[in-house]
Amino acid sequence: MRTASVQSEADFLRTLLFYGDGEQRRRLIKKVSQAAHEERWSWRGMWLMATLTAGYFYALAHAPIGELGVLVGDASVLLDLAGTVGLGMLFCVVVFMGHWLWQRGFLHRVEDESRRFVLGLLESSSKPRAPRLPMLYEETLGTAPRVAARR
């Protein structure tokens, strides 16, 4: 999960995105929102699987497998099945963790793209205005101010 300072920085970046205009701004806002949503759900899924796996192994460690073997017949088959399910759950935790790390990297890339967009907006608004057109060019266009003739 993200720390409070990282989250506040991301919120500030999202706020700055609203000052831009155009299609790129809308696209970036949508991408940031979707990436944050996916990262959050990946985090939750990973922790849900980790909790379920820990609970499974806790229950497996405290289960009277030998007594259940009387009902099934052979306790080793039951242990093999329980071990296989446990390894499958561990594999799922690793897959969810990889997915969360991938989503987190994607979110960072989208936020970097948003930072570049916001910096471009700030640079374009802080640049000095272009100098006026040369007088000769204005005279050919007929837009030069009329000056009284000198004598």
C-alpha positions as CSV (number, residue, x, y, z in Angstrom):
1,M,0.0,0.0,0.0
2,R,1.1,3.6,-0.5
3,T,2.4,5.8,2.3
4,A,0.5,8.9,3.2
5,S,3.1,11.2,1.6
6,V,3.1,9.3,-1.6
7,Q,-0.7,9.3,-1.7
8,S,-0.8,13.0,-1.0
9,E,1.7,13.7,-3.8
10,A,-0.5,11.6,-6.2
11,D,-3.6,13.5,-5.1
12,F,-1.8,16.8,-5.7
13,L,-0.7,15.6,-9.2
14,R,-4.3,14.6,-10.0
15,T,-5.5,18.0,-8.9
16,L,-2.9,19.7,-11.2
17,L,-4.1,17.6,-14.1
18,F,-7.4,19.3,-13.9
19,Y,-5.8,22.6,-14.9
20,G,-4.9,21.4,-18.3
21,D,-7.3,21.1,-21.2
22,G,-7.6,18.9,-24.2
23,E,-7.7,15.2,-25.0
24,Q,-4.4,14.4,-23.4
25,R,-5.6,15.7,-20.1
26,R,-8.7,13.5,-20.2
27,R,-6.7,10.5,-21.3
28,L,-4.2,11.0,-18.4
29,I,-6.9,11.5,-15.8
30,K,-8.6,8.3,-17.0
31,K,-5.3,6.3,-17.0
32,V,-4.3,7.5,-13.5
33,S,-7.7,6.7,-12.1
34,Q,-7.8,3.2,-13.7
35,A,-4.2,2.4,-12.7
36,A,-4.8,3.5,-9.1
37,H,-8.0,1.4,-9.0
38,E,-6.2,-1.7,-10.4
39,E,-3.2,-1.3,-8.0
40,R,-5.5,-1.0,-5.0
41,W,-7.5,-4.2,-6.0
42,S,-4.3,-6.1,-6.7
43,W,-3.0,-5.2,-3.2
44,R,-6.3,-6.3,-1.6
45,G,-6.3,-9.6,-3.6
46,M,-2.7,-10.3,-2.6
47,W,-3.4,-9.8,1.1
48,L,-6.6,-11.8,0.9
49,M,-4.7,-14.8,-0.6
50,A,-1.9,-14.4,2.0
51,T,-4.5,-14.4,4.8
52,L,-6.3,-17.5,3.4
53,T,-3.0,-19.3,2.9
54,A,-1.9,-18.6,6.5
55,G,-5.2,-19.7,7.8
56,Y,-5.1,-22.9,5.8
57,F,-1.6,-23.8,7.0
58,Y,-2.6,-22.9,10.6
59,A,-5.6,-25.2,10.3
60,L,-3.5,-27.9,8.6
61,A,-1.0,-27.8,11.4
62,H,-3.6,-28.2,14.1
63,A,-5.9,-30.7,12.3
64,P,-6.0,-34.3,13.6
65,I,-5.0,-35.8,10.3
66,G,-4.3,-39.2,11.8
67,E,-7.9,-39.5,13.0
68,L,-9.3,-38.3,9.7
69,G,-7.3,-41.1,8.0
70,V,-9.6,-43.6,9.7
71,L,-12.5,-42.1,7.7
72,V,-10.7,-41.9,4.4
73,G,-8.5,-45.0,4.8
74,D,-5.0,-43.8,4.3
75,A,-3.7,-40.6,6.0
76,S,-0.8,-40.2,3.6
77,V,-3.2,-39.6,0.7
78,L,-4.9,-36.9,2.7
79,L,-1.6,-35.3,3.6
80,D,-0.5,-35.3,0.0
81,L,-3.8,-33.7,-1.0
82,A,-3.5,-31.1,1.7
83,G,0.1,-30.3,0.8
84,T,-0.8,-29.9,-2.9
85,V,-3.6,-27.5,-2.0
86,G,-1.2,-25.6,0.3
87,L,1.5,-25.3,-2.4
88,G,-1.2,-24.1,-4.9
89,M,-2.3,-21.4,-2.5
90,L,1.4,-20.3,-2.0
91,F,1.7,-20.2,-5.8
92,C,-1.4,-18.0,-6.0
93,V,0.1,-15.6,-3.4
94,V,3.2,-15.3,-5.5
95,V,1.2,-14.6,-8.6
96,F,-0.9,-12.0,-6.9
97,M,2.2,-10.3,-5.5
98,G,3.7,-10.3,-9.0
99,H,0.5,-8.8,-10.4
100,W,0.5,-6.1,-7.7
101,L,4.1,-5.2,-8.4
102,W,3.4,-5.0,-12.1
103,Q,0.3,-2.8,-11.5
104,R,2.4,-0.6,-9.1
105,G,5.0,-0.1,-11.8
106,F,2.3,0.8,-14.3
107,L,0.9,3.3,-11.9
108,H,4.3,4.9,-11.4
109,R,4.8,5.1,-15.2
110,V,1.4,6.8,-15.6
111,E,2.2,9.2,-12.8
112,D,5.5,10.1,-14.4
113,E,3.7,10.7,-17.7
114,S,1.3,13.0,-15.8
115,R,4.2,14.8,-14.2
116,R,5.7,15.5,-17.6
117,F,2.4,16.8,-18.9
118,V,1.9,19.1,-15.8
119,L,5.5,20.4,-16.1
120,G,4.9,21.1,-19.8
121,L,1.8,23.1,-18.8
122,L,3.7,25.0,-16.2
123,E,6.6,25.8,-18.6
124,S,4.3,26.9,-21.4
125,S,2.5,29.3,-19.0
126,S,5.7,30.7,-17.6
127,K,7.5,31.5,-20.8
128,P,7.7,35.1,-21.9
129,R,5.5,36.2,-24.7
130,A,6.9,36.1,-28.2
131,P,8.3,39.5,-29.3
132,R,6.2,41.6,-31.6
133,L,6.6,41.2,-35.3
134,P,9.2,43.5,-36.9
135,M,8.0,46.8,-38.2
136,L,8.8,46.0,-41.8
137,Y,6.7,42.9,-41.7
138,E,3.8,44.8,-40.1
139,E,4.0,47.5,-42.8
140,T,3.7,44.9,-45.5
141,L,0.6,43.5,-43.8
142,G,-0.9,46.9,-43.4
143,T,-1.1,46.5,-39.6
144,A,1.5,49.0,-38.6
145,P,0.3,52.0,-36.5
146,R,0.2,55.2,-38.6
147,V,2.9,57.6,-37.6
148,A,2.6,61.3,-38.6
149,A,5.2,62.3,-41.2
150,R,8.1,64.3,-39.9
151,R,9.1,67.6,-41.5
